[in-house]
Amino acid sequence: MRTILTAAALLAATAVSAQMPPVSAPTPAPVVTYIHAGQLLDRPGQRVRGQSTIVVRDGRIAEIRDGFAVPEAGAKLVDLKDQYVLPGLIDMHVHLYSTGYPLQARLDETTTDLEDGLLTAMQSARRTLDAGFTTVRDLGGEPRGVRALRDAIARGDVEGPTIVNAGRMVSVTAGHGDANGMRRDFAHVEREGSPELCNGPDDCRRATREQIFTGAEVIKFAASGGVGSNIAGGLEAQMTFEEMKAIVDTAHAFGRKATAHAHGKSGIDTALRAGVDSIEHGSYIDDETIALFKDKGAYLVPTMHAFESVIRQGRAGERPAASVAKAEQVATVVKESHRRAFASGMKIAFGTDAGVGPHGTNGLEFGYMAAIGMKPIDAIRTATVEAATLLGHADRIGTIEVGKDADIIAVVGDPVADVARLNDVGFVMRRGAVHKLGGKRQGFPAS
């Protein structure tokens, strides 16, 4: 009864307030920032503009002028005359709830709770933003926690990149997303809270809707086995075509894109035929698979950072034997697969799988891409223009253009000549707010 009365009182108060004339509040003055850029790569893939001024008003890019314009009265000035300015970077595959240290994570499992995990995710988000990544796609974490972090960052309550979240990865029983390799009592508890597990098309539609219900903006599913899971079930397809098609169609019906974790050729090809928007990892790619990518217009997100991390961790004894064996198996083919994919001209978007490796080292992916044949400018384009296009947000991010969000970074030296420059981002602005200047965080703890 108390709850009903409280609700009724609230409705009554709302009705009364709706009848009262609005109280006009003073309009706040716009926040204006002038950025003097020594070199401006406003649209990666096109020519550098040289000395320029970017005018930012209330979080958006209002003007781009040639040369160094004198700031208007009341405007802030960011002097980057000796730096190379480019759009904020986008990582299409991260796990903010994971630390990149699997052995420590296993030791912590029995002493940490969901609240601890959210604090870990907040720290991961700060490190990611520090590295110059102003937008990320989180492809697997505690669904409500990632959603809460996403919204807190959007409000400006905490520091981090814009998050596009997937909730949990949809998986079949015993697949890469199941609680495999655990003791029966632990696995039982884990599975009790796992609505993402499904078997058969109808059940997979339900599992997809469950993720959307908890706030997912993109859907991820395990089309194949995984390197990181503690099960020796291989890396080929683990879902049927009908199951994958049900997931993709349901995601699209709800206005979401779908991406597939897939290593083996059968998993990749089946997911592409089911209409998936992107493939994560793509370890085994041949000419037939490349033709499918091009025919379907799908993207590959290579995540070479993850492969390097898993191999290093496996050889250091930080991963179980089944995971180590699969990592070593993939290591023999993945670079050639990705080299073939890069050379083919198919669509590539940048992703690291950060959380498998440490957060804040996302920029290492550029070096891995360059090492197997991708030009630095093309690698930068995958983390800006192409990633924004795959997200469906090319109207807001990915380039520095009038009307877009002021997501802007700067480095010393030319990253088009030396992509390793992107491992040391000294200036970071996200939606007009300066988060890092001169290599130091602005307004937040520097830990």
N, C-alpha and C positions, 0 to 999 in steps of 0.2 A: 504493500500500500504506500509506503514511504516513497518508493521509486516512482510510482504512478503520479503521486501528488507533486513530486519534484519536477517531473516532466511536464505536468499540466501547468505548474507555476512558470516554468521556463517558456512554454508556448504563449502564456498570457503576457509575460513581460516582453516577449518578442513582438506580439501584436501591438502592444502599447507603443513600443519604441518605433514601430513602423509608421505610426500615425503622427509622430513628432517631426517637426521640420528639421532637416539635416543641419548640422553645425559645420560651417565652412572652416576648413583648416588652411593655414597659409601654405601656398605652393612652395616646396623646397627648391632652392636654386639648383640647377643642373650641375652635376659633377663633370668637369671638363679636364682632360689631360692631353697635353701635346707630347708626342714622342718624336724625337729627332733621331732618325735612323741613318747610320753611315752607309749601309747597303740594305736594300729592301727586296726580299724575295716574296712578293705579295701573292703570286700564284705559281707555286712550284710546277716546273715543267716549261714555264715561259721565262723570258729574259728578266734579269735583275734590274730593278728600277734605279739603283744608285741612291744618292742622298735624297732623303724624303722626310716629310712630316706627316705623321698620322694623328688626326684629331679624334679623340674618343669622347663621346657625350653619353652619360648615363649608361655605360656598359656596352655601347655599340660604336662601331666605326662610323663617324660622321663625315670625315673628309680625308683625302690623301692628296698631299701637295708635293710638288717637286721642290727640292731644296729645303732649307731650314727656316720655317716660318716663325715669326715672332709671336709668342703666345698672347692670347687676349687677356684682358684684365680678369684676375681671379682664377685663371687656369693653372694647373700644375704642369711642370715640365719634367720629363724624363729624358736625360741626355744619354743617348746611345750612339753618338756620332762616330765612335770608334768600334762599333759592333755591327754584326750581321743580323738583321731582324727578319723573322719568318713567322708563319702561323703556328699557333699552339699545336702540339703533336697529339695524335690519337692512337691509343693502344686498343686494339679490338679483342684482346683476350687476356684478361687478368683475373685473379682470384684474391680479392682484398682480405678475405678471412684466413688465408693461408700465409705462412711466413717465408717459405722458401727453405726452411730447415726441417726436413721430415723427421729426423731422429728426435730432435727436441720436441716436435709436435706430438710424437707418440708418447714421450715421457710426460707431457703436460696434459694428456687427455683426461686423466682421472682427477685432476686437481683444478681444472678450469671449467667455466660455465659459459652460457650464451653471452652474458654481460661482458666477460673477459674477452670473448671473441669479437664483440663489437668494438672494444677499445683497441684491440689489435688491428681491426680493419680501419679504424680512424688513423692510426699511425701509418699504416700502409698507404692510405690515401694521401697523407701529407708528403710522404717520401716520393710518391708517384708524381704529384704536382711539382715538387722541388726539381724533379728530373725533366720538367718541361712538357709533361703530358697533361693537357688541360681537359681531355675527355677520355673516358675508358669504357669498355664494355665488360662488365663483370659477368663471367660465364660459369658461375657455380659458387655459391656461398649460402649461409643461413638466410632464407628468403626474406623474412620480415626485417631482419637486421640490416641487410644490404639496402632494402627499400627505405628504411628509416635513415640510414646514412645518406642515401641519394637525396632524400628530401631535405635533410639538415644542411647539406652542402648547397643545394639549390636556394635555400633561404638565406645562406650566408652565416649560419650559426656555427659551422665548423669549416675547417680548411680542407680542400681536396678538389679533385677533378670532377667535372660533370660525369655522372654515372648513368649508363644504360644497362639495366640489370636483367639477368635471366632467371633468377631464383635457382632452383636445383636442376641438374641435368636429368632429363627423362631417360630411363633405362629399362631394359627387360630384366627379369629375374636372372641372377647370376651374371649379368652383364657388367660393363665397366663401372656403372653407377651404383651397383648393389654393394651391400656390406660384406663383400667376400673376403675370405682369409681371416675372419675374426672368430674368436671363441663363440660357441653357440649362445651363451647367455648375453654376451655383448651384442652379437649379431641380431638376436631377438629384440633387444631394446632399440637398436638402431633402426630396424625395419618397422617397428611400431609407428614411428614418425616419418615414414617414407612414402608419401602419396605419389612420388614421382616414379615409382616402380610400376610397370605395366606389362601385360601379356595379351597380344591380340589387338586388332585395330580399334575396337570399341573402347577397350581399357586404356589404350594409348591416347585416345581422344580425351578421356576423363583426366588422365595424368597431365596432359597439356593444359586443360582448363584449370586444373588445380594450381599450376604455376602462375597462370594469369590471375587467378583469384587472389594470390598472395602478393601481387604487384609486379609480375614479370613484364618487361617491355620487349623482350626478345626471348625466343624459345631455343634451348639447346638440347640435343638428344645424342645418345651414344650409339652411333650407327655401327661401330666396330669395337673390338677389344681395345684396351688401353695399355700403354707402357707402365703407367704408374700404379695400376691396380694389382693387388696381391693375389693374382690368379693366373695360372699358366694356360689360359684358354685361347691363346693366339690373338692375332690382330685383324682377323678378317671380319666379315659382316656378322653381327649378332642379332640384328633385327631383320624382319622380313620386309619386302617392298611395301606390302599392305600396311604394316605398322608405321613405317617411315612416312608413307603418303598420308596416313591419318593424322600424324603429328604436324606435318607441313601444312596440310589443308586447314586444320583447325587453327594453327597459328595465323595463317593468312586471313582466315575468316574473321579473326579478332583484330586485324590490323597490325599483327606482329610479323617480323621476319623470323626465319628459322635457320639455325646453323647446326651442322653435324660434326661432332667429334668423330674422325675417321682416319685410320692409319692404312689398313689393307685395301688393295684395289677393289675388292668386292664390296666393301663398305662404302668407299668413296663413290663408285659408279652407281650403286643402288640409290644412294642418297641424292645424287645428281638427277637420276631418272625420276625420283619422287618429287623433284622441284625445289630442293633446298636452295637457300640464297647464298650460303657459303659453306666451305669445308675447313675445319680446323685441323692442322697438322699435315695431312696429305703426304704420308711417308712413301707410299708406293704409287707412282704416277707414270703411266706410259702414254704412247701417242693416242690410243683410244680414249683414255681418260681426259687428255687435253682437249680432244675434239668434243667430248661431252661438256666440259667446262665452257667451251666457247659457244656451243649450241644452246646451252641453257642460260648463258650470261651470268654464271655463278662466279664467286670469288674464292680464291685460296688464301687462307691465313696461315703462313708457314710455321710460325712459333719455333724458330731454330734456337732461341734462347733456352727454351724448355729442354730440348734434346741435349744441349751442352750441359745443362744443370743436372739432368737425370743421370747421364753417364758419369759425371764427376761425383755425384752423391753415391751412385752404385759402387764405384771403385773405391770409395772411402768407407764402405760398409754401412751406409746410412739408409739403404733401401733393402727390402726383402729379396730373396733369391729370384723369385718369379719375375719381379720388376726389372732386376738387373739383367737377366737373360734376354728379355724383350728389348731393353734399351740397347744392348750390344748388337742384337739382330738388326734393329732399325738403323743403327749408326753406319752399317755397311752400305745402305742404299739411299738414305734420305737426302744427302747432299746432291747426289746425282739426279734424284727425282725433282728436287727444287731447282737445280740448275736447268734442267729440261723445261720446267714450267716457266721460269723467268725468260728463257730464250724464245719461248713460243709466242709471247705477246698476250697471253691470257691475263685475266684480271687478278691482281694481287693486292691485298690489304694487309697492313702492318699489324702484327700481334706477337706477343712474347710468352704468354702463359705465365706471366709473373705471379708468384705465389708458389710455383714449382721451383723457380729460382728466386733470389731476393728481390723485393720491391726496390725501386729507385735505380736499378741497373738496366732499365728497359732499353736505354739507348744502345746497349751492346748489340741488339738485334741488327742495327744498321751495318755494323762491321761484319756480322755473319752473312748478311745479304750481299754486301760488296765482295766478300771473299769468294763467292761462287758465281760472280759475273754480273751482278746488278750494278748499274751506274749509280753513284751517290745521289744524283738528282732524282732518279727514278725511285730509289729507296725512300727519299724524303717525300716524294709524291704519294707513295703507298700509305704514309702516316699522316697525310693531310687530305689532299683532294680525293683519293680513292677510298680511304677509310670513311670520310664524311659522306661519300656517295653510297657506300654500302650501308651505313647507318640510316640513310634516308634523311640526313640533316645537312646536305650540301648547300641549302639555302641559308644556313646559319653559321657554319664552321668550315674549316678546311682551307680557306683562303683569307687574305686580308683585303676585303672589299667593302665599299660603303654599304651600310645597312646590316652587316653581319656582326655577330658577337665579337667583342674585343678580346679574343683569345690570341695572345701574342707572346712570343719568346725571343730571346736574343742570345747570341754566343760571340765570343771573340774569335776571329778568324773565319774563313770561308768554308762552310760545311759541304758545299758542292765540290770543292777541291779535296777536302779531307773530312769524310763523314764522321770520324771520331770526335770532331768538335762538338757533336751533339751529346757526348757523354759529360759535358761540363756546361750546363745551361746556367748562365748568370742572371738572366732576367726572365721573370714569368708574370704575365698578366692573364687573369681569367675573368671574363665578362667585365672588364674595365677596372677590376681591383688588382693592385700590384701586390703579389704574394712573395716575390723575390726580386731583390735589386742589389747589384754588386755582389752577387753570390750569397746574400743573407736574406733570411725570411723577414718579412715585414709584418709586425703586429701580432705574431703568434710565437709561442715558445720555440726556441731554436734547437731543441733536442732532436 
